[in-house]
């Protein structure tokens, strides 16, 4: 009798877990090595998020769309979350207490360019590539929005590829991008890392990157807690380090600690 009751409880528990399992719809554009257009190496953010939620009984479905659409769809609860976001991208979203990375954005130019970014006055007569929907925070967002004749907004699933092609064809003078992403893109395009150089200090006012959940999804707070707990465990058991190593990266929290210690 006890065995029968135990078997029934296991069956009920299994059915309940299946019923409660959700499909986590995640959106982003191509931003390798964070999010990559490759089934073999989909990007460390994709791998980390998938492992965390699948371990908790959920299915994860990633779709690559342009960034503005990713934010819009998630805000309307057409998707569950976006990855690679900072607070400035979607301040109304639900953010975990733990980050999913960090990144530094700079103005970049071709190596033979003599131009340097020195504030709004230095932008006169220039064409600067930015990615549609990206936010940097602080004065930079205001400068971009007030100078749409200077800042050329590029959309698509692979906007950085297009920006680099426009730089190469001299249709753009400079662009703003994450340093790690640019390095990866240049390698994937067969271009030398020395072809481009940064010509500004960091333009973003916050380097923290997150998975951010829809403000219209009643489970977003739960998902945020699942992520925070999951990435803490992955950091403790070494799984995060192993995933990052595949992409030639190290733990961003350790990097931030070193940077703080050297200041």
Phi and psi in degrees as GROMACS dihedral restraints (atoms count N, CA, C in turn):
[ dihedral_restraints ]
;  ai    aj    ak    al  type     phi  dphi    fc
    3     4     5     6     1   -62.4    20    10
    4     5     6     7     1   -38.7    20    10
    6     7     8     9     1   -64.1    20    10
    7     8     9    10     1   -39.3    20    10
    9    10    11    12     1   -64.1    20    10
   10    11    12    13     1   -44.4    20    10
   12    13    14    15     1   -63.5    20    10
   13    14    15    16     1   -42.2    20    10
   15    16    17    18     1   -62.5    20    10
   16    17    18    19     1   -41.5    20    10
   18    19    20    21     1   -63.7    20    10
   19    20    21    22     1   -41.1    20    10
   21    22    23    24     1   -63.9    20    10
   22    23    24    25     1   -39.9    20    10
   24    25    26    27     1   -66.3    20    10
   25    26    27    28     1   -38.8    20    10
   27    28    29    30     1   -63.6    20    10
   28    29    30    31     1   -41.4    20    10
   30    31    32    33     1   -63.5    20    10
   31    32    33    34     1   -45.1    20    10
   33    34    35    36     1   -62.8    20    10
   34    35    36    37     1   -42.7    20    10
   36    37    38    39     1   -62.2    20    10
   37    38    39    40     1   -41.0    20    10
   39    40    41    42     1   -63.4    20    10
   40    41    42    43     1   -46.1    20    10
   42    43    44    45     1   -63.0    20    10
   43    44    45    46     1   -38.1    20    10
   45    46    47    48     1   -65.0    20    10
   46    47    48    49     1   -42.3    20    10
   48    49    50    51     1   -65.6    20    10
   49    50    51    52     1   -37.8    20    10
   51    52    53    54     1   -65.8    20    10
   52    53    54    55     1   -43.7    20    10
   54    55    56    57     1   -61.9    20    10
   55    56    57    58     1   -38.7    20    10
   57    58    59    60     1   -83.5    20    10
   58    59    60    61     1    -9.1    20    10
   60    61    62    63     1   -66.2    20    10
   61    62    63    64     1   135.1    20    10
   63    64    65    66     1  -112.6    20    10
   64    65    66    67     1   159.3    20    10
   66    67    68    69     1  -100.0    20    10
   67    68    69    70     1   114.6    20    10
   69    70    71    72     1   -88.3    20    10
   70    71    72    73     1   109.1    20    10
   72    73    74    75     1   -90.9    20    10
   73    74    75    76     1   113.7    20    10
   75    76    77    78     1  -113.5    20    10
   76    77    78    79     1   136.5    20    10
   78    79    80    81     1  -122.4    20    10
   79    80    81    82     1   146.5    20    10
   81    82    83    84     1  -168.5    20    10
   82    83    84    85     1   166.7    20    10
   84    85    86    87     1   -97.5    20    10
   85    86    87    88     1   177.3    20    10
   87    88    89    90     1   -71.4    20    10
   88    89    90    91     1   124.7    20    10
   90    91    92    93     1  -151.6    20    10
   91    92    93    94     1    58.0    20    10
   93    94    95    96     1   -69.4    20    10
   94    95    96    97     1   136.6    20    10
   96    97    98    99     1   -92.2    20    10
   97    98    99   100     1     7.3    20    10
   99   100   101   102     1   -72.5    20    10
  100   101   102   103     1   -51.7    20    10
  102   103   104   105     1  -134.6    20    10
  103   104   105   106     1   119.2    20    10
  105   106   107   108     1  -118.6    20    10
  106   107   108   109     1   150.1    20    10
  108   109   110   111     1   -87.5    20    10
  109   110   111   112     1    66.1    20    10
  111   112   113   114     1  -152.5    20    10
  112   113   114   115     1   129.7    20    10
  114   115   116   117     1   -72.7    20    10
  115   116   117   118     1   -29.6    20    10
  117   118   119   120     1   -75.1    20    10
  118   119   120   121     1   -47.2    20    10
  120   121   122   123     1  -126.3    20    10
  121   122   123   124     1    82.7    20    10
  123   124   125   126     1   -77.6    20    10
  124   125   126   127     1     0.5    20    10
  126   127   128   129     1   109.1    20    10
  127   128   129   130     1   144.3    20    10
  129   130   131   132     1   -67.2    20    10
  130   131   132   133     1   -32.0    20    10
  132   133   134   135     1   -65.3    20    10
  133   134   135   136     1   -39.7    20    10
  135   136   137   138     1   -62.2    20    10
  136   137   138   139     1   -45.8    20    10
  138   139   140   141     1   -65.4    20    10
  139   140   141   142     1   -43.5    20    10
  141   142   143   144     1   -64.9    20    10
  142   143   144   145     1   -48.8    20    10
  144   145   146   147     1   -62.8    20    10
  145   146   147   148     1   -42.1    20    10
  147   148   149   150     1   -60.7    20    10
  148   149   150   151     1   -46.6    20    10
  150   151   152   153     1   -63.0    20    10
  151   152   153   154     1   -42.0    20    10
  153   154   155   156     1   -63.6    20    10
  154   155   156   157     1   -49.2    20    10
  156   157   158   159     1   -78.7    20    10
  157   158   159   160     1   -32.7    20    10
  159   160   161   162     1   -67.1    20    10
  160   161   162   163     1   -35.2    20    10
  162   163   164   165     1   -62.7    20    10
  163   164   165   166     1   -27.6    20    10
  165   166   167   168     1   -95.3    20    10
  166   167   168   169     1    16.3    20    10
  168   169   170   171     1    87.0    20    10
  169   170   171   172     1     8.4    20    10
  171   172   173   174     1  -102.3    20    10
  172   173   174   175     1   158.6    20    10
  174   175   176   177     1  -101.3    20    10
  175   176   177   178     1   139.0    20    10
  177   178   179   180     1  -112.9    20    10
  178   179   180   181     1   130.2    20    10
  180   181   182   183     1  -123.6    20    10
  181   182   183   184     1   111.2    20    10
  183   184   185   186     1   -96.3    20    10
  184   185   186   187     1   137.3    20    10
  186   187   188   189     1  -130.6    20    10
  187   188   189   190     1   138.8    20    10
  189   190   191   192     1  -100.6    20    10
  190   191   192   193     1   118.0    20    10
  192   193   194   195     1  -137.0    20    10
  193   194   195   196     1   174.3    20    10
  195   196   197   198     1   -68.3    20    10
  196   197   198   199     1   155.4    20    10
  198   199   200   201     1   -62.9    20    10
  199   200   201   202     1   -42.1    20    10
  201   202   203   204     1   -60.2    20    10
  202   203   204   205     1   -40.8    20    10
  204   205   206   207     1   -68.4    20    10
  205   206   207   208     1   -39.5    20    10
  207   208   209   210     1   -58.2    20    10
  208   209   210   211     1   -45.7    20    10
  210   211   212   213     1   -66.3    20    10
  211   212   213   214     1   -45.1    20    10
  213   214   215   216     1   -62.6    20    10
  214   215   216   217     1   -46.5    20    10
  216   217   218   219     1   -64.3    20    10
  217   218   219   220     1   -39.7    20    10
  219   220   221   222     1   -71.1    20    10
  220   221   222   223     1   -37.8    20    10
  222   223   224   225     1   -60.5    20    10
  223   224   225   226     1   -34.5    20    10
  225   226   227   228     1   -90.9    20    10
  226   227   228   229     1     8.9    20    10
  228   229   230   231     1    66.5    20    10
  229   230   231   232     1    25.0    20    10
  231   232   233   234     1   -81.9    20    10
  232   233   234   235     1   -15.0    20    10
  234   235   236   237     1  -140.5    20    10
  235   236   237   238     1   163.3    20    10
  237   238   239   240     1   -86.6    20    10
  238   239   240   241     1   -38.4    20    10
  240   241   242   243     1  -157.7    20    10
  241   242   243   244     1   161.2    20    10
  243   244   245   246     1  -117.8    20    10
  244   245   246   247     1   152.5    20    10
  246   247   248   249     1  -120.5    20    10
  247   248   249   250     1   150.3    20    10
  249   250   251   252     1    86.1    20    10
  250   251   252   253     1    17.3    20    10
  252   253   254   255     1   -91.3    20    10
  253   254   255   256     1   151.6    20    10
  255   256   257   258     1  -114.8    20    10
  256   257   258   259     1   175.2    20    10
  258   259   260   261     1   -59.5    20    10
  259   260   261   262     1   -32.3    20    10
  261   262   263   264     1   -70.8    20    10
  262   263   264   265     1   -27.0    20    10
  264   265   266   267     1   -65.4    20    10
  265   266   267   268     1   -40.9    20    10
  267   268   269   270     1  -153.8    20    10
  268   269   270   271     1    73.3    20    10
  270   271   272   273     1   -63.7    20    10
  271   272   273   274     1   -17.5    20    10
  273   274   275   276     1   -88.0    20    10
  274   275   276   277     1    -5.3    20    10
  276   277   278   279     1   -76.7    20    10
  277   278   279   280     1   169.3    20    10
  279   280   281   282     1   -95.5    20    10
  280   281   282   283     1   118.8    20    10
  282   283   284   285     1  -107.3    20    10
  283   284   285   286     1   139.2    20    10
  285   286   287   288     1   -69.4    20    10
  286   287   288   289     1   169.8    20    10
  288   289   290   291     1   -82.7    20    10
  289   290   291   292     1   -14.8    20    10
  291   292   293   294     1  -107.1    20    10
  292   293   294   295     1   142.8    20    10
  294   295   296   297     1   -83.2    20    10
  295   296   297   298     1   168.4    20    10
  297   298   299   300     1  -116.1    20    10
  298   299   300   301     1     8.9    20    10
  300   301   302   303     1   155.7    20    10
  301   302   303   304     1  -176.1    20    10
  303   304   305   306     1  -150.1    20    10
  304   305   306   307     1   155.2    20    10
  306   307   308   309     1  -152.5    20    10
  307   308   309   310     1   150.9    20    10
  309   310   311   312     1  -118.2    20    10
  310   311   312   313     1   128.6    20    10
  312   313   314   315     1  -104.5    20    10
  313   314   315   316     1   137.4    20    10
  315   316   317   318     1  -136.9    20    10
  316   317   318   319     1   163.0    20    10
  318   319   320   321     1   -76.6    20    10
  319   320   321   322     1   134.9    20    10
  321   322   323   324     1  -123.8    20    10
  322   323   324   325     1   148.0    20    10
  324   325   326   327     1  -137.7    20    10
  325   326   327   328     1   168.8    20    10
  327   328   329   330     1   -63.3    20    10
  328   329   330   331     1   152.7    20    10
  330   331   332   333     1   -61.7    20    10
  331   332   333   334     1   -25.8    20    10
  333   334   335   336     1   -91.6    20    10
  334   335   336   337     1     1.5    20    10
  336   337   338   339     1   -74.3    20    10
  337   338   339   340     1   145.1    20    10
  339   340   341   342     1  -102.9    20    10
  340   341   342   343     1     0.9    20    10
  342   343   344   345     1   -78.9    20    10
  343   344   345   346     1   144.1    20    10
  345   346   347   348     1  -135.2    20    10
  346   347   348   349     1   139.4    20    10
  348   349   350   351     1   -77.0    20    10
  349   350   351   352     1   122.4    20    10
  351   352   353   354     1  -134.4    20    10
  352   353   354   355     1    43.2    20    10
  354   355   356   357     1    95.9    20    10
  355   356   357   358     1  -179.1    20    10
  357   358   359   360     1   -56.3    20    10
  358   359   360   361     1   -38.4    20    10
  360   361   362   363     1   -61.5    20    10
  361   362   363   364     1   -30.2    20    10
  363   364   365   366     1   -77.5    20    10
  364   365   366   367     1    -6.9    20    10
  366   367   368   369     1   -86.8    20    10
  367   368   369   370     1   -12.9    20    10
  369   370   371   372     1   -56.9    20    10
  370   371   372   373     1   127.5    20    10
  372   373   374   375     1    80.2    20    10
  373   374   375   376     1     4.9    20    10
  375   376   377   378     1  -105.0    20    10
  376   377   378   379     1   158.0    20    10
  378   379   380   381     1  -119.5    20    10
  379   380   381   382     1   118.4    20    10
  381   382   383   384     1  -116.7    20    10
  382   383   384   385     1   126.7    20    10
  384   385   386   387     1   -83.5    20    10
  385   386   387   388     1   131.6    20    10
  387   388   389   390     1  -134.3    20    10
  388   389   390   391     1   161.5    20    10
  390   391   392   393     1   -96.7    20    10
  391   392   393   394     1   130.1    20    10
  393   394   395   396     1   -56.2    20    10
  394   395   396   397     1   125.3    20    10
  396   397   398   399     1    93.1    20    10
  397   398   399   400     1   -12.5    20    10
  399   400   401   402     1   -72.4    20    10
  400   401   402   403     1   143.8    20    10
  402   403   404   405     1  -122.5    20    10
  403   404   405   406     1   141.9    20    10
  405   406   407   408     1  -113.6    20    10
  406   407   408   409     1   -23.7    20    10
  408   409   410   411     1    89.4    20    10
  409   410   411   412     1   164.9    20    10
  411   412   413   414     1    60.3    20    10
  412   413   414   415     1  -146.3    20    10
  414   415   416   417     1   -67.1    20    10
  415   416   417   418     1   -27.9    20    10
  417   418   419   420     1   -63.5    20    10
  418   419   420   421     1   -40.4    20    10
  420   421   422   423     1   -62.4    20    10
  421   422   423   424     1   -39.3    20    10
  423   424   425   426     1   -65.9    20    10
  424   425   426   427     1   -43.6    20    10
  426   427   428   429     1   -62.2    20    10
  427   428   429   430     1   -42.8    20    10
  429   430   431   432     1   -63.6    20    10
  430   431   432   433     1   -46.7    20    10
  432   433   434   435     1   -67.9    20    10
  433   434   435   436     1   -29.2    20    10
  435   436   437   438     1   -88.0    20    10
  436   437   438   439     1    -6.0    20    10
  438   439   440   441     1  -132.7    20    10
  439   440   441   442     1    58.5    20    10
  441   442   443   444     1   -71.5    20    10
  442   443   444   445     1   -13.8    20    10
  444   445   446   447     1   -78.6    20    10
  445   446   447   448     1   -19.2    20    10
  447   448   449   450     1   -97.0    20    10
  448   449   450   451     1   -45.3    20    10
  450   451   452   453     1   -90.2    20    10
  451   452   453   454     1   114.4    20    10
  453   454   455   456     1   -94.4    20    10
  454   455   456   457     1   116.2    20    10
  456   457   458   459     1   -87.4    20    10
  457   458   459   460     1   123.7    20    10
  459   460   461   462     1  -110.2    20    10
  460   461   462   463     1   130.8    20    10
  462   463   464   465     1  -108.6    20    10
  463   464   465   466     1  -177.4    20    10
  465   466   467   468     1   113.6    20    10
  466   467   468   469     1   171.1    20    10
  468   469   470   471     1   -77.4    20    10
  469   470   471   472     1   -23.0    20    10
  471   472   473   474     1  -129.3    20    10
  472   473   474   475     1    61.7    20    10
  474   475   476   477     1   -65.6    20    10
  475   476   477   478     1   -32.2    20    10
  477   478   479   480     1   -66.6    20    10
  478   479   480   481     1   -36.0    20    10
  480   481   482   483     1   -57.1    20    10
  481   482   483   484     1   -43.9    20    10
  483   484   485   486     1   -66.9    20    10
  484   485   486   487     1   -40.3    20    10
  486   487   488   489     1   -61.7    20    10
  487   488   489   490     1   -44.4    20    10
  489   490   491   492     1   -62.5    20    10
  490   491   492   493     1   -40.8    20    10
  492   493   494   495     1   -62.8    20    10
  493   494   495   496     1   -38.0    20    10
  495   496   497   498     1   -69.9    20    10
  496   497   498   499     1   -33.8    20    10
  498   499   500   501     1   -66.1    20    10
  499   500   501   502     1   -45.0    20    10
  501   502   503   504     1   -62.3    20    10
  502   503   504   505     1   -33.4    20    10
  504   505   506   507     1   -92.3    20    10
  505   506   507   508     1     8.7    20    10
  507   508   509   510     1    65.1    20    10
  508   509   510   511     1    25.4    20    10
  510   511   512   513     1   -87.8    20    10
  511   512   513   514     1   -13.5    20    10
  513   514   515   516     1  -129.8    20    10
  514   515   516   517     1   149.4    20    10
  516   517   518   519     1   -94.2    20    10
  517   518   519   520     1   -31.9    20    10
  519   520   521   522     1  -159.6    20    10
  520   521   522   523     1   174.3    20    10
  522   523   524   525     1  -155.6    20    10
  523   524   525   526     1   161.6    20    10
  525   526   527   528     1  -106.9    20    10
  526   527   528   529     1   130.9    20    10
  528   529   530   531     1  -158.2    20    10
  529   530   531   532     1   160.2    20    10
  531   532   533   534     1   -70.2    20    10
  532   533   534   535     1   131.7    20    10
  534   535   536   537     1   -62.5    20    10
  535   536   537   538     1   -41.4    20    10
  537   538   539   540     1   -66.6    20    10
  538   539   540   541     1   -41.4    20    10
  540   541   542   543     1   -65.2    20    10
  541   542   543   544     1   -43.1    20    10
  543   544   545   546     1   -61.1    20    10
  544   545   546   547     1   -44.5    20    10
  546   547   548   549     1   -58.5    20    10
  547   548   549   550     1   -43.8    20    10
  549   550   551   552     1   -67.0    20    10
  550   551   552   553     1   -43.3    20    10
  552   553   554   555     1   -63.3    20    10
  553   554   555   556     1   -42.1    20    10
  555   556   557   558     1   -61.0    20    10
  556   557   558   559     1   -42.4    20    10
  558   559   560   561     1   -62.7    20    10
  559   560   561   562     1   -43.0    20    10
  561   562   563   564     1   -67.1    20    10
  562   563   564   565     1   -27.4    20    10
  564   565   566   567     1   -90.8    20    10
  565   566   567   568     1     1.0    20    10
  567   568   569   570     1    74.6    20    10
  568   569   570   571     1    23.7    20    10
  570   571   572   573     1  -104.5    20    10
  571   572   573   574     1   150.3    20    10
  573   574   575   576     1   -71.0    20    10
  574   575   576   577     1   145.1    20    10
  576   577   578   579     1   -63.3    20    10
  577   578   579   580     1   -23.1    20    10
  579   580   581   582     1   -83.5    20    10
  580   581   582   583     1    -3.1    20    10
  582   583   584   585     1   -68.3    20    10
  583   584   585   586     1   -24.6    20    10
  585   586   587   588     1  -128.9    20    10
  586   587   588   589     1   151.3    20    10
  588   589   590   591     1  -137.1    20    10
  589   590   591   592     1   147.4    20    10
  591   592   593   594     1   -77.4    20    10
  592   593   594   595     1   141.1    20    10
  594   595   596   597     1  -131.8    20    10
  595   596   597   598     1    35.2    20    10
  597   598   599   600     1  -157.8    20    10
  598   599   600   601     1   169.0    20    10
  600   601   602   603     1   -79.2    20    10
  601   602   603   604     1   175.8    20    10
  603   604   605   606     1   -61.1    20    10
  604   605   606   607     1   130.9    20    10
  606   607   608   609     1   -90.2    20    10
  607   608   609   610     1   -24.3    20    10
  609   610   611   612     1   -79.2    20    10
  610   611   612   613     1   144.6    20    10
  612   613   614   615     1   -89.7    20    10
  613   614   615   616     1    -2.2    20    10
  615   616   617   618     1  -151.6    20    10
  616   617   618   619     1   119.3    20    10
  618   619   620   621     1   -88.6    20    10
  619   620   621   622     1    -2.3    20    10
  621   622   623   624     1   -73.9    20    10
  622   623   624   625     1   135.9    20    10
  624   625   626   627     1  -118.7    20    10
  625   626   627   628     1   143.7    20    10
  627   628   629   630     1  -136.2    20    10
  628   629   630   631     1   166.9    20    10
  630   631   632   633     1   -91.5    20    10
  631   632   633   634     1   131.1    20    10
  633   634   635   636     1  -123.4    20    10
  634   635   636   637     1   133.0    20    10
  636   637   638   639     1  -101.7    20    10
  637   638   639   640     1   152.3    20    10
  639   640   641   642     1   -56.8    20    10
  640   641   642   643     1   132.5    20    10
  642   643   644   645     1   -72.2    20    10
  643   644   645   646     1   -11.8    20    10
  645   646   647   648     1   -98.7    20    10
  646   647   648   649     1     1.7    20    10
  648   649   650   651     1  -102.0    20    10
  649   650   651   652     1   121.4    20    10
  651   652   653   654     1   -66.8    20    10
  652   653   654   655     1   -14.9    20    10
  654   655   656   657     1   -96.0    20    10
  655   656   657   658     1     2.0    20    10
  657   658   659   660     1   -59.1    20    10
  658   659   660   661     1   -39.0    20    10
  660   661   662   663     1   -63.2    20    10
  661   662   663   664     1   -38.1    20    10
  663   664   665   666     1   -65.4    20    10
  664   665   666   667     1   -46.0    20    10
  666   667   668   669     1   -61.2    20    10
  667   668   669   670     1   -39.4    20    10
  669   670   671   672     1   -62.7    20    10
  670   671   672   673     1   -39.5    20    10
  672   673   674   675     1   -69.2    20    10
  673   674   675   676     1   -38.0    20    10
  675   676   677   678     1   -60.2    20    10
  676   677   678   679     1   -44.6    20    10
  678   679   680   681     1   -63.4    20    10
  679   680   681   682     1   -47.3    20    10
  681   682   683   684     1   -58.2    20    10
  682   683   684   685     1   -45.7    20    10
  684   685   686   687     1   -65.1    20    10
  685   686   687   688     1   -42.4    20    10
  687   688   689   690     1   -66.0    20    10
  688   689   690   691     1   -44.0    20    10
  690   691   692   693     1   -72.9    20    10
  691   692   693   694     1   -28.5    20    10
  693   694   695   696     1   -63.2    20    10
  694   695   696   697     1   -43.6    20    10
  696   697   698   699     1   -65.6    20    10
  697   698   699   700     1   -41.5    20    10
  699   700   701   702     1   -64.4    20    10
  700   701   702   703     1   -34.3    20    10
  702   703   704   705     1   -69.5    20    10
  703   704   705   706     1   -38.4    20    10
  705   706   707   708     1   -72.1    20    10
  706   707   708   709     1   -37.6    20    10
  708   709   710   711     1   -92.4    20    10
  709   710   711   712     1     2.0    20    10
  711   712   713   714     1    87.8    20    10
  712   713   714   715     1    -3.8    20    10
  714   715   716   717     1   -66.9    20    10
  715   716   717   718     1   -36.5    20    10
  717   718   719   720     1   -63.4    20    10
  718   719   720   721     1   -44.0    20    10
  720   721   722   723     1   -60.1    20    10
  721   722   723   724     1   -40.4    20    10
  723   724   725   726     1   -65.9    20    10
  724   725   726   727     1   -41.4    20    10
  726   727   728   729     1   -66.6    20    10
  727   728   729   730     1   -46.1    20    10
  729   730   731   732     1   -60.7    20    10
  730   731   732   733     1   -37.3    20    10
  732   733   734   735     1   -61.3    20    10
  733   734   735   736     1   -31.5    20    10
  735   736   737   738     1   -59.1    20    10
  736   737   738   739     1   -28.8    20    10
  738   739   740   741     1  -106.0    20    10
  739   740   741   742     1    12.9    20    10
  741   742   743   744     1    70.3    20    10
  742   743   744   745     1    28.5    20    10
  744   745   746   747     1  -118.0    20    10
  745   746   747   748     1   161.9    20    10
  747   748   749   750     1  -121.5    20    10
  748   749   750   751     1   168.3    20    10
  750   751   752   753     1   -61.8    20    10
  751   752   753   754     1   122.1    20    10
  753   754   755   756     1   -64.8    20    10
  754   755   756   757     1   -29.6    20    10
  756   757   758   759     1   -66.1    20    10
  757   758   759   760     1   -36.5    20    10
  759   760   761   762     1   -67.4    20    10
  760   761   762   763     1   -40.5    20    10
  762   763   764   765     1   -62.1    20    10
  763   764   765   766     1   -44.6    20    10
  765   766   767   768     1   -62.3    20    10
  766   767   768   769     1   -38.5    20    10
  768   769   770   771     1   -64.5    20    10
  769   770   771   772     1   -40.6    20    10
  771   772   773   774     1   -66.2    20    10
  772   773   774   775     1   -42.4    20    10
  774   775   776   777     1   -63.2    20    10
  775   776   777   778     1   -40.1    20    10
  777   778   779   780     1   -65.8    20    10
  778   779   780   781     1   -38.9    20    10
  780   781   782   783     1   -68.6    20    10
  781   782   783   784     1   -28.5    20    10
  783   784   785   786     1   -89.7    20    10
  784   785   786   787     1    -5.6    20    10
